[in-house]
Amino acid sequence: MLPIQGLYEIAIRVKDLDKSEPFYRNILGLQMGIRDESRRWLFLRAGDAGMVVLQEDKSDWLLQHFAFTTAETDIEKAARLLREQGIEVDGPHFHEWIPATSIYFTDPDGHDLELCAPAQKK
């Protein structure tokens, strides 16, 4: 087996980078990394977990699912904040098999996003 320790970066295709950037930066709170205008890519930091690269691609592509980790104590607050921004939220739902609590919503392009809060070990 390879000694993989985690996930460093994910790439998310978006139709309009200028429309998606405020959602990922202002609503999700991802931090600015660098912008590559020649490729129309935007690198954002997702806390200490790695990076999200928004890649503008106006062609047709399949929608994807991406999950971000949050603290168990923040999941209800996150759901409320998303709803206050007019974003439809499904959940929270507790997944006993993980165990974790998740909420689900979509980005401006329709990708399914999840905030997943692993349960604290007791």
Number of C-alpha atoms within 10 A of each C-alpha: 3 4 5 6 6 8 9 11 15 13 14 19 23 25 17 16 17 12 12 19 18 14 14 19 15 10 14 16 14 19 16 16 13 12 14 10 9 6 10 14 20 22 20 22 18 21 13 7 13 13 20 21 19 23 20 19 16 11 8 8 10 7 12 12 12 14 13 14 16 17 16 16 11 12 20 15 11 19 21 14 14 15 13 10 9 9 16 13 17 13 15 18 12 16 13 9 6 10 14 19 21 24 20 19 18 16 14 15 15 13 17 14 17 20 23 23 22 17 16 10 5 3
